Amino acid sequence: MQLEHSVAIITGGASGLGFATAQAYIAKGARVALFDLNEEAGKAAAAELGANAHFCRVNVADESSVQAGIDEVLAAWGAVHIAVNCAGIGSAMRTVGKNGPHSLDVFNKVIAVNLVGTFNVTRLAAVAMAKNAGNDDNERGVIINTASVAAFDGQIGQVAYSASKGAVVGMTLPLARDLASIGVRVNTIAPGIFNTPLLNAAPDAVKLPLIEMTQFPKRLGHPAEYGMLAVQLVENAFMNGETIRIDGAIRMAPR
């Protein structure tokens, strides 16, 4: 699928990996809808990106909120060709800690945003994509989900986050198989440690050991590098049903 003249939905698009993907897509001639809960940041991001960007305040875990956002995009631009799910939250809590068991509310919230939210946007966006005219391959849409290296190398205290991201990896192939009949491809990106606002808020005591575990290059990932891969996953029509790590060969230690 060509990005030029395509319409993309990007969740978590107001910052970090989502915003970098929006920049990369717009540079290729796409129009981009930023789905985010942070209204101030979302409007500022859309203004920075220019006329081909539009902000929608969307809660990815809420069915009516996501559908309203998609309806808004369809009313404005007539189609949805691409959906990139970058919205997510983290947590740090042991299964049994000094104050007792892991909070079930925290676990449920992480699952609701990272897993249920990803599936919610995927299923509703795919309905809109099915209405598109197919190209020479009968391709009608592309979905890119975001997991994490924590899906494979989860650290102490990451049980909720790792569970949510492992499930995103686990549903990649079934989604690709389910949606093949309507010409929609599905892939997942599993980022390592990237220089995003979420990580920037962490102290050096957290960041520096993670950089040390990264083999090469010895640094945090640049969000633009995620955006480059998200471009390739749209444009390379034979990429389907795959999870790709982009992580500088990091393998995270238990802590």
C-alpha positions in Angstrom: 0.0 0.0 0.0 1.2 3.5 -0.8 1.1 6.1 1.9 0.5 8.9 -0.5 -3.3 9.8 -0.4 -3.9 7.2 2.3 -5.7 7.9 5.6 -4.1 6.6 8.8 -5.3 6.5 12.4 -2.6 6.5 15.0 -3.4 5.9 18.6 -1.2 7.6 21.1 -0.4 10.0 18.3 0.1 13.1 20.4 3.6 12.1 21.5 6.5 9.6 21.4 6.3 6.7 18.9 2.9 7.7 17.6 3.9 11.3 16.9 7.0 10.1 15.1 5.0 7.8 13.0 2.6 10.6 12.1 5.6 12.7 11.0 6.9 9.9 8.8 3.5 9.2 7.2 2.7 12.9 6.5 6.2 13.2 4.8 5.1 10.4 2.5 1.8 12.2 1.6 -0.7 10.5 4.0 -3.3 12.2 6.1 -3.2 11.3 9.7 -5.8 11.2 12.5 -4.2 11.4 16.0 -6.3 9.4 18.5 -5.3 10.4 22.1 -6.8 11.2 25.4 -4.6 14.2 26.1 -6.6 17.0 24.3 -4.0 19.7 24.9 -1.1 17.7 23.6 -3.2 16.2 20.7 -4.3 19.6 19.4 -0.7 20.9 19.7 0.6 17.9 17.8 -2.0 18.3 15.0 -1.1 22.0 14.7 2.6 21.2 14.5 1.9 18.5 11.8 -0.2 20.8 9.6 -3.2 20.5 7.4 -2.9 16.8 6.9 -3.3 16.0 10.6 -6.5 16.0 12.7 -6.9 15.3 16.4 -9.6 13.2 17.9 -10.0 12.7 21.6 -10.4 9.0 21.9 -10.3 6.4 24.7 -9.0 3.3 23.0 -10.6 1.0 25.5 -14.1 2.4 25.0 -16.0 1.1 22.1 -18.2 4.1 21.5 -15.3 6.5 21.8 -13.3 4.6 19.2 -16.2 4.3 16.9 -17.0 8.1 17.2 -13.3 8.8 16.3 -13.5 6.6 13.2 -16.8 8.1 12.2 -15.2 11.6 12.5 -12.3 10.5 10.2 -14.7 9.0 7.7 -16.7 12.1 7.6 -13.6 14.3 7.1 -11.6 12.1 4.7 -13.9 9.4 3.5 -11.8 6.3 4.3 -9.4 4.6 6.8 -6.6 2.7 5.1 -4.1 2.3 8.0 -4.3 1.9 11.8 -1.2 2.1 14.0 -1.8 1.3 17.7 0.8 3.1 19.8 -1.4 4.0 22.8 -0.2 2.3 26.0 0.6 2.6 29.7 3.2 1.0 31.9 3.3 -0.3 35.5 5.9 -1.4 38.0 4.6 -3.7 40.7 5.7 -7.2 41.9 3.2 -10.0 42.1 3.8 -10.1 45.8 5.4 -6.9 47.3 6.0 -5.4 50.7 2.4 -4.3 50.9 0.8 -7.5 49.7 -0.4 -8.8 46.4 -0.2 -7.0 43.1 -3.2 -4.7 42.7 -5.8 -6.3 40.5 -7.1 -2.8 39.5 -3.7 -1.9 38.2 -3.4 -5.2 36.3 -6.8 -4.8 34.8 -6.1 -1.2 33.8 -2.9 -2.1 31.9 -4.7 -5.0 30.2 -7.6 -2.7 29.3 -5.5 -0.1 27.6 -2.6 -2.1 26.1 -4.5 -5.2 25.0 -8.2 -4.5 24.9 -7.6 -1.0 23.5 -5.4 -2.4 20.7 -7.9 -5.1 19.8 -10.8 -2.6 20.0 -9.2 -0.2 17.5 -8.1 -3.0 15.3 -11.5 -4.6 15.0 -13.4 -1.3 14.4 -10.8 0.1 12.0 -10.9 -3.2 10.0 -14.6 -2.8 9.4 -13.9 0.6 7.8 -11.0 -0.8 5.8 -13.2 -3.6 4.4 -15.2 -1.0 2.5 -12.2 0.3 0.6 -11.5 -0.6 -3.0 -8.7 -3.1 -3.2 -5.5 -2.5 -5.1 -3.7 -4.9 -7.4 -3.3 -7.4 -4.6 -6.8 -6.8 -3.3 -5.3 -5.1 -0.3 -7.7 -2.8 1.5 -5.9 -1.9 4.7 -2.9 -2.3 7.0 -2.8 -2.6 10.8 0.3 -2.1 12.9 0.2 -3.0 16.6 2.8 -2.1 19.2 4.1 -4.7 21.6 7.5 -4.4 23.5 10.6 -6.4 24.1 9.0 -6.9 27.5 6.7 -9.4 25.8 9.8 -11.7 25.6 12.2 -10.4 28.3 9.9 -9.1 31.0 11.6 -7.7 34.1 10.8 -8.0 37.8 7.7 -5.8 38.4 6.6 -5.9 34.7 4.1 -8.8 35.0 1.0 -6.7 34.0 2.9 -4.8 31.2 4.5 -8.0 29.9 1.2 -9.9 29.9 -0.4 -7.2 27.9 2.4 -6.9 25.3 2.8 -10.7 25.1 -0.9 -11.0 24.3 -0.5 -8.4 21.5 2.2 -10.5 20.0 0.1 -13.6 20.5 -2.9 -12.2 18.5 -0.8 -11.0 15.6 -1.0 -14.1 13.5 -4.7 -14.9 14.3 -5.6 -11.3 13.3 -3.7 -11.6 10.1 -5.5 -14.9 9.3 -8.9 -13.5 10.3 -8.5 -10.3 8.2 -6.9 -11.9 5.1 -10.3 -12.5 3.6 -11.0 -8.7 3.5 -7.5 -7.8 2.3 -6.1 -6.4 5.5 -2.6 -7.1 6.7 -1.5 -7.1 10.4 2.0 -6.8 11.8 3.4 -6.0 15.2 6.4 -3.9 16.2 8.2 -4.8 19.5 10.3 -1.8 20.4 13.2 -1.8 22.9 14.1 1.2 24.9 13.2 4.4 23.1 13.7 8.0 23.9 10.0 8.8 24.6 8.4 11.2 27.1 7.5 8.1 29.2 11.1 7.0 29.5 12.4 10.5 29.9 10.4 10.8 33.1 12.4 8.0 34.6 15.6 8.7 36.6 19.1 7.9 35.3 19.1 4.9 37.7 16.4 3.4 35.5 17.6 4.5 32.1 21.3 3.9 32.3 21.2 0.1 33.0 18.8 -0.3 30.1 21.2 1.5 27.8 23.9 -0.8 29.1 21.9 -3.9 28.1 21.5 -2.6 24.6 24.2 -4.1 22.4 24.6 -1.7 19.6 24.1 1.2 19.1 24.7 1.9 22.7 21.9 4.4 23.2 18.1 4.8 23.4 16.2 4.3 20.2 15.0 7.3 18.3 11.2 7.5 17.8 11.9 8.3 14.1 13.5 4.8 13.8 10.1 3.3 14.9 8.4 5.6 12.3 10.8 4.3 9.5 9.8 0.7 10.3 6.1 1.7 10.4 6.5 3.1 6.9 8.1 0.0 5.6 5.3 -2.2 7.1 2.8 -0.2 5.1 4.7 -0.2 1.8 6.0 -3.8 1.8 2.9 -5.8 0.8 4.4 -9.2 1.6 4.9 -8.4 5.3 2.0 -10.0 7.2 1.4 -11.8 10.4 4.9 -10.9 11.8 6.3 -9.4 15.0 9.5 -7.5 14.5 11.8 -6.4 17.4 13.5 -3.1 16.9 15.8 -2.9 20.0 19.5 -2.6 19.3 19.8 -6.4 20.2 18.8 -5.7 23.8 18.0 -8.7 26.0 16.7 -7.4 29.3 18.1 -8.8 32.6 15.6 -9.6 35.4 16.2 -6.1 36.9 
